[in-house]
């Protein structure tokens, strides 16, 4: 990654990382005084605090998906149709995470008919064009296609604390293709979690080999009859469907211009630092460890201090009267 004198832009996939925080911490151990679960809130906030402390971004934004469909489900109604229902303990935590971001003065961005990935891609492109260093934090492999010399993907390997850095070289080493070719690889292999069909019998290694030989999905489809082996015959049988609909390719490729967003819409931070101050979440009636942004050059950044709302409460030791 090239050194940038124009700052660092940190972009976070809100729901993707919140889900990982939710499943990484026991829900029964975290709750508000009114019983609202907060394990995802605590895990997400801790992760964000760590990212801010370690990378010291000058600009920050968190992108969220909105309920309902997108232009992808209009194109392919079965897109993400096999996913399990959202756990009921997770749903009430999303508004709380947005409240925490508001207390931190970190913009939470969303747009109807688009996914968070599309917003991340738009801001990443604008940051790259502005000469910034860009860090994208997401557990969605589709964001691999955003990686370039100035855009690095931080992909969670376990929970939200162990993040793998995907640079162009790291992508090529793991998948055998350039980051910009990842949508072609995903279209050939398919994506079970998104209910996207691939070519039967084609795995990542075969797909990467074909992409290297034929230059990409379009070249493979145009030469489908010449691709050898059983997988080649399967590709020939499905090439007409892929060419006519392009469904898998459309769904795995991120749209990079869903809005007229500008980098200036994300407030710049000068040496972001946490200072302890309790911020009240009005709807949950809980105190969150918080955070006013103040420049404090040269001073260490304390970790957020969890309050009683996110700690397991010890049972009362008072004897009954």
KOLBAZA-926101 format. One record per residue (C-alpha): residue number from 1; residue in one letter; x, y, z. Coordinates in nm, 4 decimals. Layout:
BEGIN
+-----+----+----------+----------+----------+
|   i | aa |        u |        v |        w |
+-----+----+----------+----------+----------+
| NUM |  a |        X |        Y |        Z |
...
+-----+----+----------+----------+----------+
//
This chain:
BEGIN
+-----+----+----------+----------+----------+
|   i | aa |        u |        v |        w |
+-----+----+----------+----------+----------+
|   1 |  x |   0.0000 |   0.0000 |   0.0000 |
|   2 |  x |   0.1355 |   0.3381 |  -0.0922 |
|   3 |  x |   0.1845 |   0.5976 |   0.1770 |
|   4 |  x |  -0.0767 |   0.8702 |   0.1532 |
|   5 |  x |  -0.0384 |   1.2271 |   0.2737 |
|   6 |  x |  -0.4097 |   1.2919 |   0.2279 |
|   7 |  x |  -0.5342 |   1.0816 |   0.5151 |
|   8 |  x |  -0.6843 |   0.7411 |   0.5799 |
|   9 |  x |  -1.0443 |   0.6482 |   0.5075 |
|  10 |  x |  -1.1896 |   0.3685 |   0.7234 |
|  11 |  x |  -1.5039 |   0.2032 |   0.5850 |
|  12 |  x |  -1.6951 |  -0.0590 |   0.7854 |
|  13 |  x |  -1.9684 |  -0.2975 |   0.6708 |
|  14 |  x |  -2.2076 |  -0.2414 |   0.9619 |
|  15 |  x |  -2.4358 |  -0.5455 |   0.9572 |
|  16 |  x |  -2.1648 |  -0.7854 |   0.8426 |
|  17 |  x |  -1.9426 |  -0.7003 |   1.1381 |
|  18 |  x |  -2.2342 |  -0.6697 |   1.3812 |
|  19 |  x |  -2.3453 |  -1.0234 |   1.2916 |
|  20 |  x |  -1.9959 |  -1.1555 |   1.3578 |
|  21 |  x |  -1.9889 |  -0.9763 |   1.6914 |
|  22 |  x |  -2.3297 |  -1.1240 |   1.7746 |
|  23 |  x |  -2.2207 |  -1.4808 |   1.7091 |
|  24 |  x |  -1.8808 |  -1.4254 |   1.8710 |
|  25 |  x |  -2.0151 |  -1.3303 |   2.2165 |
|  26 |  x |  -2.2710 |  -1.5163 |   2.4304 |
|  27 |  x |  -2.5992 |  -1.3294 |   2.4022 |
|  28 |  x |  -2.7131 |  -1.4401 |   2.7472 |
|  29 |  x |  -2.4247 |  -1.2508 |   2.9123 |
|  30 |  x |  -2.4956 |  -0.9057 |   2.7706 |
|  31 |  x |  -2.8124 |  -0.7047 |   2.8257 |
|  32 |  x |  -2.9465 |  -0.3636 |   2.9249 |
|  33 |  x |  -3.1292 |  -0.3036 |   3.2512 |
|  34 |  x |  -3.4536 |  -0.3578 |   3.0580 |
|  35 |  x |  -3.3386 |  -0.6922 |   2.9148 |
|  36 |  x |  -3.2432 |  -0.5825 |   2.5610 |
|  37 |  x |  -2.9505 |  -0.7980 |   2.4351 |
|  38 |  x |  -2.6296 |  -0.6039 |   2.3708 |
|  39 |  x |  -2.3621 |  -0.8596 |   2.2815 |
|  40 |  x |  -2.3448 |  -0.7353 |   1.9205 |
|  41 |  x |  -2.3361 |  -0.3728 |   2.0380 |
|  42 |  x |  -2.0479 |  -0.4397 |   2.2731 |
|  43 |  x |  -1.8504 |  -0.6515 |   2.0254 |
|  44 |  x |  -1.9015 |  -0.4038 |   1.7412 |
|  45 |  x |  -1.8057 |  -0.1027 |   1.9552 |
|  46 |  x |  -1.4946 |  -0.2770 |   2.0860 |
|  47 |  x |  -1.3919 |  -0.3683 |   1.7309 |
|  48 |  x |  -1.4454 |  -0.0109 |   1.6101 |
|  49 |  x |  -1.2444 |   0.1298 |   1.9014 |
|  50 |  x |  -0.9575 |  -0.1068 |   1.8188 |
|  51 |  x |  -0.9621 |  -0.0076 |   1.4505 |
|  52 |  x |  -0.9597 |   0.3616 |   1.5378 |
|  53 |  x |  -0.6760 |   0.3174 |   1.7823 |
|  54 |  x |  -0.4577 |   0.1035 |   1.5563 |
|  55 |  x |  -0.5118 |   0.2789 |   1.2221 |
|  56 |  x |  -0.5899 |   0.6367 |   1.3303 |
|  57 |  x |  -0.8140 |   0.7150 |   1.0301 |
|  58 |  x |  -0.8823 |   1.0741 |   0.9313 |
|  59 |  x |  -1.2223 |   0.9807 |   0.7835 |
|  60 |  x |  -1.4684 |   0.7143 |   0.9002 |
|  61 |  x |  -1.8048 |   0.5792 |   0.7833 |
|  62 |  x |  -2.0154 |   0.2702 |   0.8550 |
|  63 |  x |  -2.2454 |   0.1404 |   0.5792 |
|  64 |  x |  -2.5693 |  -0.0473 |   0.6477 |
|  65 |  x |  -2.8088 |  -0.2591 |   0.4464 |
|  66 |  x |  -3.1735 |  -0.1534 |   0.4578 |
|  67 |  x |  -3.4693 |  -0.3918 |   0.4936 |
|  68 |  x |  -3.6313 |  -0.5000 |   0.1687 |
|  69 |  x |  -3.4935 |  -0.5910 |  -0.1711 |
|  70 |  x |  -3.2341 |  -0.4336 |  -0.3969 |
|  71 |  x |  -3.1752 |  -0.4097 |  -0.7691 |
|  72 |  x |  -3.0125 |  -0.7551 |  -0.7406 |
|  73 |  x |  -3.3298 |  -0.9222 |  -0.6157 |
|  74 |  x |  -3.5149 |  -0.7518 |  -0.9002 |
|  75 |  x |  -3.2747 |  -0.9203 |  -1.1408 |
|  76 |  x |  -3.2581 |  -1.2525 |  -0.9559 |
|  77 |  x |  -3.5510 |  -1.3033 |  -0.7117 |
|  78 |  x |  -3.3804 |  -1.6046 |  -0.5513 |
|  79 |  x |  -3.0791 |  -1.3931 |  -0.4480 |
|  80 |  x |  -3.0063 |  -1.4609 |  -0.0764 |
|  81 |  x |  -3.3354 |  -1.6502 |  -0.0646 |
|  82 |  x |  -3.1984 |  -1.9433 |   0.1347 |
|  83 |  x |  -3.0578 |  -1.7468 |   0.4284 |
|  84 |  x |  -3.1853 |  -1.8226 |   0.7752 |
|  85 |  x |  -3.4114 |  -1.5745 |   0.9496 |
|  86 |  x |  -3.2380 |  -1.3056 |   1.1543 |
|  87 |  x |  -3.2116 |  -1.4090 |   1.5208 |
|  88 |  x |  -3.4705 |  -1.2168 |   1.7250 |
|  89 |  x |  -3.2005 |  -1.1194 |   1.9772 |
|  90 |  x |  -3.0044 |  -0.9430 |   1.7022 |
|  91 |  x |  -3.2719 |  -0.7190 |   1.5499 |
|  92 |  x |  -3.3133 |  -0.4755 |   1.8446 |
|  93 |  x |  -2.9381 |  -0.4238 |   1.8584 |
|  94 |  x |  -2.9082 |  -0.2573 |   1.5171 |
|  95 |  x |  -3.0742 |   0.0688 |   1.6334 |
|  96 |  x |  -2.8475 |   0.0645 |   1.9391 |
|  97 |  x |  -2.5378 |   0.0316 |   1.7209 |
|  98 |  x |  -2.6583 |   0.3292 |   1.5179 |
|  99 |  x |  -2.7037 |   0.5240 |   1.8426 |
| 100 |  x |  -2.3497 |   0.4400 |   1.9489 |
| 101 |  x |  -2.2218 |   0.5615 |   1.6107 |
| 102 |  x |  -2.4211 |   0.8810 |   1.6580 |
| 103 |  x |  -2.2622 |   0.9309 |   1.9996 |
| 104 |  x |  -1.9208 |   0.8799 |   1.8397 |
| 105 |  x |  -2.0148 |   1.1162 |   1.5576 |
| 106 |  x |  -1.9362 |   0.8451 |   1.3036 |
| 107 |  x |  -2.1651 |   0.8662 |   0.9972 |
| 108 |  x |  -2.3955 |   0.5673 |   0.9369 |
| 109 |  x |  -2.4785 |   0.5606 |   0.5649 |
| 110 |  x |  -2.7396 |   0.3642 |   0.3706 |
| 111 |  x |  -2.9365 |   0.3929 |   0.0463 |
| 112 |  x |  -3.2643 |   0.2288 |  -0.0658 |
| 113 |  x |  -3.2308 |  -0.0398 |  -0.3347 |
| 114 |  x |  -2.8578 |  -0.0789 |  -0.2740 |
| 115 |  x |  -2.6483 |  -0.2918 |  -0.0413 |
| 116 |  x |  -2.3854 |  -0.1731 |   0.2018 |
| 117 |  x |  -2.1239 |  -0.3214 |  -0.0343 |
| 118 |  x |  -2.2248 |  -0.0718 |  -0.3025 |
| 119 |  x |  -2.1775 |   0.2198 |  -0.0636 |
| 120 |  x |  -1.8418 |   0.0829 |   0.0506 |
| 121 |  x |  -1.7357 |   0.0539 |  -0.3131 |
| 122 |  x |  -1.8441 |   0.4087 |  -0.3921 |
| 123 |  x |  -1.6603 |   0.5614 |  -0.0984 |
| 124 |  x |  -1.3551 |   0.3405 |  -0.1603 |
| 125 |  x |  -1.3390 |   0.4591 |  -0.5212 |
| 126 |  x |  -1.3769 |   0.8233 |  -0.4181 |
| 127 |  x |  -1.1112 |   0.7824 |  -0.1497 |
| 128 |  x |  -0.8750 |   0.6186 |  -0.3971 |
| 129 |  x |  -0.9338 |   0.8967 |  -0.6504 |
| 130 |  x |  -0.8643 |   1.1535 |  -0.3785 |
| 131 |  x |  -0.5269 |   0.9929 |  -0.3081 |
| 132 |  x |  -0.6244 |   0.8531 |   0.0310 |
| 133 |  x |  -0.5298 |   0.5271 |   0.1964 |
| 134 |  x |  -0.8511 |   0.3231 |   0.2217 |
| 135 |  x |  -0.9277 |   0.0416 |   0.4670 |
| 136 |  x |  -1.2450 |  -0.1619 |   0.4104 |
| 137 |  x |  -1.3643 |  -0.3813 |   0.6980 |
| 138 |  x |  -1.6127 |  -0.6452 |   0.5856 |
| 139 |  x |  -1.6884 |  -1.0157 |   0.6177 |
| 140 |  x |  -1.8382 |  -1.0244 |   0.2669 |
| 141 |  x |  -1.6028 |  -1.1763 |   0.0113 |
| 142 |  x |  -1.7562 |  -0.9629 |  -0.2635 |
| 143 |  x |  -1.5511 |  -0.6718 |  -0.1283 |
| 144 |  x |  -1.2325 |  -0.8499 |  -0.2409 |
| 145 |  x |  -1.2867 |  -0.6915 |  -0.5826 |
| 146 |  x |  -1.2278 |  -0.3463 |  -0.4282 |
| 147 |  x |  -0.8668 |  -0.4213 |  -0.3352 |
| 148 |  x |  -0.5911 |  -0.2306 |  -0.5139 |
| 149 |  x |  -0.2655 |  -0.0565 |  -0.4310 |
| 150 |  x |  -0.4388 |   0.1973 |  -0.2072 |
| 151 |  x |  -0.7406 |  -0.0064 |  -0.0901 |
| 152 |  x |  -0.6880 |  -0.2859 |   0.1630 |
| 153 |  x |  -0.9587 |  -0.5246 |   0.2822 |
| 154 |  x |  -0.9581 |  -0.6253 |   0.6490 |
| 155 |  x |  -1.1473 |  -0.9545 |   0.6480 |
| 156 |  x |  -1.2487 |  -1.1207 |   0.9772 |
| 157 |  x |  -1.1045 |  -1.4671 |   1.0167 |
| 158 |  x |  -1.2541 |  -1.5339 |   1.3593 |
| 159 |  x |  -1.5051 |  -1.3118 |   1.5357 |
| 160 |  x |  -1.4277 |  -0.9431 |   1.4911 |
| 161 |  x |  -1.0813 |  -0.9272 |   1.6485 |
| 162 |  x |  -0.8759 |  -1.1395 |   1.4088 |
| 163 |  x |  -0.8664 |  -0.9507 |   1.0776 |
| 164 |  x |  -0.6755 |  -1.0714 |   0.7712 |
| 165 |  x |  -0.5242 |  -0.8040 |   0.5461 |
| 166 |  x |  -0.6068 |  -0.8561 |   0.1789 |
| 167 |  x |  -0.3714 |  -0.6670 |  -0.0500 |
| 168 |  x |  -0.3485 |  -0.7366 |  -0.4264 |
| 169 |  x |  -0.0657 |  -0.9845 |  -0.3659 |
| 170 |  x |  -0.2604 |  -1.1570 |  -0.0875 |
| 171 |  x |  -0.5662 |  -1.1936 |  -0.3134 |
| 172 |  x |  -0.3589 |  -1.3411 |  -0.5939 |
| 173 |  x |  -0.1884 |  -1.5807 |  -0.3532 |
| 174 |  x |  -0.5159 |  -1.7084 |  -0.2067 |
| 175 |  x |  -0.7455 |  -1.7096 |  -0.5111 |
| 176 |  x |  -0.5101 |  -1.7146 |  -0.8099 |
| 177 |  x |  -0.6715 |  -1.4106 |  -0.9746 |
| 178 |  x |  -0.6403 |  -1.0333 |  -0.9564 |
| 179 |  x |  -0.8878 |  -0.8574 |  -0.7248 |
| 180 |  x |  -1.0801 |  -0.7130 |  -1.0208 |
| 181 |  x |  -1.1331 |  -1.0656 |  -1.1553 |
| 182 |  x |  -1.2866 |  -1.1968 |  -0.8340 |
| 183 |  x |  -1.6484 |  -1.1382 |  -0.9547 |
| 184 |  x |  -1.5757 |  -1.3673 |  -1.2524 |
| 185 |  x |  -1.4400 |  -1.6341 |  -1.0193 |
| 186 |  x |  -1.7437 |  -1.5991 |  -0.7903 |
| 187 |  x |  -1.9808 |  -1.6266 |  -1.0870 |
| 188 |  x |  -1.8157 |  -1.9514 |  -1.2027 |
| 189 |  x |  -1.7928 |  -2.1109 |  -0.8577 |
| 190 |  x |  -2.1213 |  -1.9774 |  -0.7195 |
| 191 |  x |  -2.1932 |  -1.8551 |  -0.3676 |
| 192 |  x |  -2.3973 |  -2.0783 |  -0.1406 |
| 193 |  x |  -2.4636 |  -1.8117 |   0.1229 |
| 194 |  x |  -2.6108 |  -1.5779 |  -0.1409 |
| 195 |  x |  -2.7934 |  -1.8606 |  -0.3240 |
| 196 |  x |  -2.6022 |  -1.7821 |  -0.6430 |
| 197 |  x |  -2.5644 |  -2.0763 |  -0.8837 |
| 198 |  x |  -2.2267 |  -2.1530 |  -1.0372 |
| 199 |  x |  -2.1082 |  -2.3958 |  -1.3025 |
| 200 |  x |  -2.1490 |  -2.7551 |  -1.1743 |
| 201 |  x |  -1.8164 |  -2.9165 |  -1.0882 |
| 202 |  x |  -1.6169 |  -2.5932 |  -1.1017 |
| 203 |  x |  -1.4198 |  -2.5014 |  -0.7904 |
| 204 |  x |  -1.1955 |  -2.2029 |  -0.7180 |
| 205 |  x |  -0.8813 |  -2.3608 |  -0.8680 |
| 206 |  x |  -1.0519 |  -2.4576 |  -1.1939 |
| 207 |  x |  -1.2186 |  -2.1181 |  -1.2197 |
| 208 |  x |  -0.8871 |  -1.9393 |  -1.1610 |
| 209 |  x |  -0.7204 |  -2.1556 |  -1.4261 |
| 210 |  x |  -0.9898 |  -2.0777 |  -1.6818 |
| 211 |  x |  -0.9723 |  -1.7059 |  -1.6053 |
| 212 |  x |  -0.5953 |  -1.7161 |  -1.6562 |
| 213 |  x |  -0.6325 |  -1.8940 |  -1.9922 |
| 214 |  x |  -0.9351 |  -1.7124 |  -2.1374 |
| 215 |  x |  -0.8937 |  -1.3744 |  -1.9684 |
| 216 |  x |  -1.2219 |  -1.3663 |  -1.7793 |
| 217 |  x |  -1.5825 |  -1.4803 |  -1.7726 |
| 218 |  x |  -1.6711 |  -1.3297 |  -2.1097 |
| 219 |  x |  -1.3822 |  -1.5100 |  -2.2768 |
| 220 |  x |  -1.4788 |  -1.8370 |  -2.1065 |
| 221 |  x |  -1.8407 |  -1.8095 |  -2.2226 |
| 222 |  x |  -1.7310 |  -1.7285 |  -2.5778 |
| 223 |  x |  -1.5021 |  -2.0346 |  -2.5769 |
| 224 |  x |  -1.7235 |  -2.2654 |  -2.3713 |
| 225 |  x |  -1.7266 |  -2.5379 |  -2.6384 |
| 226 |  x |  -1.3469 |  -2.5472 |  -2.6343 |
| 227 |  x |  -1.3075 |  -2.5837 |  -2.2568 |
| 228 |  x |  -1.1923 |  -2.9441 |  -2.1919 |
| 229 |  x |  -1.3212 |  -3.1980 |  -1.9396 |
| 230 |  x |  -1.6498 |  -3.2561 |  -1.7583 |
| 231 |  x |  -1.6422 |  -2.9087 |  -1.6103 |
| 232 |  x |  -1.5981 |  -2.7698 |  -1.9606 |
| 233 |  x |  -1.9025 |  -2.9575 |  -2.0842 |
| 234 |  x |  -2.0997 |  -2.8287 |  -1.7846 |
| 235 |  x |  -1.9842 |  -2.4783 |  -1.8692 |
| 236 |  x |  -2.1012 |  -2.5219 |  -2.2291 |
| 237 |  x |  -2.4435 |  -2.6375 |  -2.1090 |
| 238 |  x |  -2.4836 |  -2.3377 |  -1.8818 |
| 239 |  x |  -2.3151 |  -2.0768 |  -2.1020 |
| 240 |  x |  -2.6359 |  -1.9779 |  -2.2784 |
| 241 |  x |  -2.8092 |  -1.9140 |  -1.9453 |
| 242 |  x |  -2.5120 |  -1.7169 |  -1.8122 |
| 243 |  x |  -2.4835 |  -1.5112 |  -2.1292 |
| 244 |  x |  -2.8536 |  -1.4324 |  -2.1448 |
| 245 |  x |  -2.9086 |  -1.3382 |  -1.7804 |
| 246 |  x |  -2.5695 |  -1.2654 |  -1.6300 |
| 247 |  x |  -2.7412 |  -1.3133 |  -1.2942 |
| 248 |  x |  -2.4503 |  -1.4504 |  -1.0962 |
| 249 |  x |  -2.2113 |  -1.1973 |  -1.2390 |
| 250 |  x |  -2.4470 |  -0.9092 |  -1.1685 |
| 251 |  x |  -2.5020 |  -1.0166 |  -0.8097 |
| 252 |  x |  -2.1360 |  -1.0790 |  -0.7340 |
| 253 |  x |  -2.0161 |  -0.7565 |  -0.8965 |
| 254 |  x |  -2.0486 |  -0.4480 |  -0.6795 |
| 255 |  x |  -2.2024 |  -0.1310 |  -0.8160 |
| 256 |  x |  -1.9582 |   0.1545 |  -0.7680 |
| 257 |  x |  -2.1821 |   0.4548 |  -0.8167 |
| 258 |  x |  -2.5117 |   0.4227 |  -0.6259 |
| 259 |  x |  -2.5199 |   0.7895 |  -0.5373 |
| 260 |  x |  -2.3499 |   1.1210 |  -0.5790 |
| 261 |  x |  -2.1692 |   1.0766 |  -0.2518 |
| 262 |  x |  -1.8537 |   1.2719 |  -0.1920 |
| 263 |  x |  -1.5721 |   1.2113 |   0.0496 |
| 264 |  x |  -1.6401 |   1.5499 |   0.2033 |
| 265 |  x |  -1.9693 |   1.4096 |   0.3359 |
| 266 |  x |  -1.7718 |   1.2056 |   0.5895 |
| 267 |  x |  -1.6461 |   1.4317 |   0.8689 |
| 268 |  x |  -1.2680 |   1.4346 |   0.8923 |
| 269 |  x |  -1.1107 |   1.3315 |   1.2223 |
| 270 |  x |  -0.7846 |   1.4803 |   1.3416 |
| 271 |  x |  -0.6035 |   1.2176 |   1.5433 |
| 272 |  x |  -0.9203 |   1.0514 |   1.6750 |
| 273 |  x |  -0.8959 |   0.9748 |   2.0437 |
| 274 |  x |  -1.1365 |   0.8333 |   2.2970 |
| 275 |  x |  -1.2059 |   1.0288 |   2.6114 |
| 276 |  x |  -1.4243 |   0.8686 |   2.8714 |
| 277 |  x |  -1.7682 |   1.0199 |   2.8966 |
| 278 |  x |  -2.0950 |   0.8386 |   2.9464 |
| 279 |  x |  -2.3328 |   0.8854 |   2.6564 |
| 280 |  x |  -2.6929 |   0.7884 |   2.7206 |
| 281 |  x |  -2.8760 |   0.5737 |   2.4675 |
| 282 |  x |  -3.2205 |   0.7191 |   2.5121 |
| 283 |  x |  -3.4232 |   0.4344 |   2.3667 |
| 284 |  x |  -3.2401 |   0.1633 |   2.5608 |
| 285 |  x |  -3.1868 |   0.3615 |   2.8807 |
| 286 |  x |  -2.8328 |   0.2386 |   2.8987 |
| 287 |  x |  -2.4972 |   0.4075 |   2.9430 |
| 288 |  x |  -2.2423 |   0.3380 |   2.6718 |
| 289 |  x |  -1.8764 |   0.4021 |   2.7015 |
| 290 |  x |  -1.8225 |   0.6670 |   2.4685 |
| 291 |  x |  -1.6476 |   0.9074 |   2.3055 |
| 292 |  x |  -1.5881 |   1.2534 |   2.2150 |
| 293 |  x |  -1.3402 |   1.3194 |   1.9424 |
| 294 |  x |  -1.0569 |   1.5392 |   2.0597 |
| 295 |  x |  -0.7066 |   1.5786 |   1.9228 |
| 296 |  x |  -0.4637 |   1.4483 |   2.1846 |
| 297 |  x |  -0.1294 |   1.4109 |   2.0082 |
| 298 |  x |   0.1131 |   1.1765 |   2.1743 |
| 299 |  x |  -0.1248 |   1.0406 |   2.4362 |
| 300 |  x |  -0.2246 |   0.6722 |   2.4544 |
| 301 |  x |  -0.5786 |   0.5771 |   2.3681 |
| 302 |  x |  -0.7663 |   0.3886 |   2.6421 |
| 303 |  x |  -0.9922 |   0.1032 |   2.5469 |
| 304 |  x |  -1.3637 |   0.1689 |   2.5825 |
| 305 |  x |  -1.4688 |   0.0899 |   2.9362 |
| 306 |  x |  -1.7852 |  -0.1222 |   2.9388 |
| 307 |  x |  -2.0543 |  -0.0113 |   3.1801 |
| 308 |  x |  -2.3035 |  -0.2261 |   3.3636 |
| 309 |  x |  -2.5266 |  -0.2518 |   3.0562 |
| 310 |  x |  -2.2836 |  -0.4819 |   2.8796 |
| 311 |  x |  -2.1536 |  -0.6864 |   3.1717 |
| 312 |  x |  -2.3156 |  -1.0000 |   3.3057 |
| 313 |  x |  -2.4862 |  -0.9020 |   3.6267 |
| 314 |  x |  -2.3948 |  -1.1058 |   3.9330 |
| 315 |  x |  -2.6887 |  -1.2647 |   4.1132 |
| 316 |  x |  -2.8020 |  -1.0887 |   4.4252 |
| 317 |  x |  -2.6555 |  -1.2258 |   4.7483 |
| 318 |  x |  -2.9183 |  -1.0774 |   4.9730 |
| 319 |  x |  -3.1065 |  -1.3380 |   5.1657 |
| 320 |  x |  -3.4842 |  -1.3323 |   5.1245 |
| 321 |  x |  -3.6779 |  -1.1700 |   5.4039 |
+-----+----+----------+----------+----------+
//
